[in-house]
């Protein structure tokens, strides 16, 4: 943690530095600054994690810093006077410590800062990664052909896909069945996983097609689909997929 101490009394600044190192040996004191003028110049060019800020400085009140520039850094005020507390909390104040400052006071103030960071500040790296990552688009419709007729089927109207005789077929909620030029493996990657699940080697179902579920042997699950699958296609969740299926259903 990088810290700057803004304090015009050399002994008070030295004591605070000793306390900070006692509380956390990893703290780095980037600067000790005695005046408003120097603080404004230094803060304009440098960044730290927290300011320890005395209120009465040699050339004015430290509040003058905030009047002259925008300060987004959290502030822990240190002063011998309690009359400035209300004003202090208008300026990014985490804590208001009265002199003589004790190690426990500093420890609690820094703990409060960490808690606030964890609860209020976003993970900027994760947000940037998410913003820069292309959003995956799932397939919304399928072109199908029966003889000379071509139609498009919305994904939301599909009940399931099944593999049979080396072909893959699409079945709609309205019970229409069409061949498609995709394997089940390809379809599994193309479709929204929140809506479709591959229950076994031959059947990829839509959540909306599930009419009922039944416990089956070896902890498997048998599913009643609407419409029912063709003869020879069993709507049975394979044993290796049961745990993932339960999680999908319970999401």
N, C-alpha and C positions, 0 to 999 in steps of 0.2 A: 504494500500500500504506500503510495506517494502522498506525503503530507507537507504543507507549508505552514509555518508559524508566523503570524503577523503580530508582533509584540515589540514595544519600544523599551521595555525594561530588560536589560541583558540577563540579569539573574533569574527573572521570571521565565524568560525564554529558555534558558539553560535547564531550569528545573523541569519545565514541561517536556523538553526533549528527553531528559533522563526518564521521566515517567512513561513516555511513549515507548521507549526502548524496553523498559521493564515490562510493560503490558504486552508488547509484541515485538520480539527481536527482529522481525522481518520488515518493520516499518522503515521507510526511507524518508528522511527529512530533506526535501528538495531545496528549501530555502528558509532563512529566518529574516524577516523584513520588518523594519522599525517604523515605517511611515506610510501614510495614505498614498503619497506621490509615488514612492518606490513600488508599492503594492500594485497600483494601477499599471505601471510600466511592466512589471514582472508577469502579472496575470494575463496581460494582453498577448504574451508570447509563449506562455507555458500552461500545461495542464497538470492537475493533481487530482487525487481522489477525495481529499477533504481539506478544508481550511480550518486551522485553529486561530481564532481571530479575537484579539483584545479590542475592547470598544474605544477606549481613550488612547489615542496615539499622539506622537509628538507634534503632528501638524493638523490635528483635528480628530473627529470621530470616525471610526471605521465605516460607519454607515455612508460616509461620503464616497467610499469605493463603489457602492451599489448605485449611487446617484450619477456617477461618471461613466459607468460601464455595465454591461450585462454580465452577471456572474451566475453560471448554472451549477457550480460546484457546491456540494453540501458544506454547511458551515457549522462549526462548534464554537460558540462564543465563550470567551474566558474574560472575567472581569471581577473587580472587587465590589461592584455596585449592582444592586438588584433592580434599580429603577428603569433599566433599559430593556427589560425582558420582553415587554409587548412589542416594542420596535424590533427587537432582534428576531422574533419569530415571523416577521414579515419578509425576511431575507434568507430563505433556504435553510433556516436554522434546524439542526438536528437536536442540539442540546445547548443549555445555558449554564455554564459551570462557574460557580463563585470561588474566588481565590480566598484562602490558599487551596489550590486544586489537589485532590487526592487521587491516587492510582485507581481506586475503585470507581471514582466518578468518570475517569477517562475510559476505563474498561467498559462500563455500562453504555457510555455514549457511542463507542465504536461498535459495540454489539447491536445497538439500536440501528446504526447505519447499515450494518450487514443484513439485518432482518428486513429493513425497508428495501434494500436492493433486491433481495431474493423475492419479495412479494410484489414489488411494484415495477421493477425494471425488466423489460423484455430481454430475451437472449437475442441480441442484435445479429450475431453470426448466423443463428438458426433462421431468423426472419429473412435475412438477405439471401441465404441459400434457398429458402422456400420461394422467395420472389423471383429468383433467377432461374429456378428449375422450371422447365416447360411442363405445363399441366397435361397429364395424360388424357387424351380424348378416347372415350369408348365408342364402339360402333353402335349407331342409333337405328340403322335400317339395313335391310337386305333386299337385293334384287333377286327375284326367283322367276323361273320360267317353266311353264307346262305347255309342251307342244309349241304353238306359235304365240302364246300369250305370255306377257311379261308383267310382273306386278312388284310392288315394293311392300315389305313387311316391316313394321316398326318393332324395335326390340321389345317394347313394352307389351306387344301383343303375342309374344312368343311364350309358349308353355315349356318347351324343352327341345333339345337336339338329341338324336340318338344315332348310333352307328350300327349298320346292318348290311351284310353282304358287300363289304368293302366300300360302302357309300355312307354319307352322312345326310340325315334328313332333319328338317325343321318342322315342328308341329306347333300350330297356333292355338291360342285359347279357344278359338272358334272351331277347332278340330280339323283344320286344313293342314295337309302335309306336303312339303316340297323338298326336293333334293337341293343341297348347297355344295359349293365347291370349296369347302374348308374341312380340315380335320378337326376332331374334338380338341386336340392340343392347341391348335391355332385359335379356335373359337374361345377357349378358356382364357387366352391372353387378350382377346379383342373385346370381350364383354365386361361389363361392370361387375366386379366381384361382390359388390353389395347386393346384387340382384340375381346372380347366376352362380351355381355351384356344381362341380363335377363330382357326382356321388359314386361313380364306378367307371370302368373302362369304356362302357357303352352309352352312358347317359349323363348329359349335362342339363340340369333343370333350372327353371326360374322359380324364385321364391313364391311368386303368385300362383304357381301351379300346384302347390302342396295343399291337399285336401285334409289329410290326416297322417299321423305317424304312429308306428307300432313297434314295441320292443320285439327283437328277433333273436335267434340263437347266436351265441358267441358275441354278445353285446352289440350286435348290429341293429340297424334300424330299417324297417320296411316302411315305404312311403306310398300312400294312395295319391295318385296324380290325377288332375283334371286338365285335359281329358286323359283317360287311361292310355298307357303306352301300348304299342303293337304287341301281338303275340310273340313271345320269345325274348322280349326286352323286360328285364326285371328291375323294378325301382327299389333297389336294395343298396343301402349305403355300405360300401365295402369296409371291412374291419379296420384297415389302415387309414380310412378317412373319417371314421366316426368321431374322434375327438375334435377334429377341425370342423366337421359338420355341426356338432353341438355348439361350438363357439360361434359359427356363422349364424345359426338360428337364434342364438341368444344375444346377438349384437344389437 
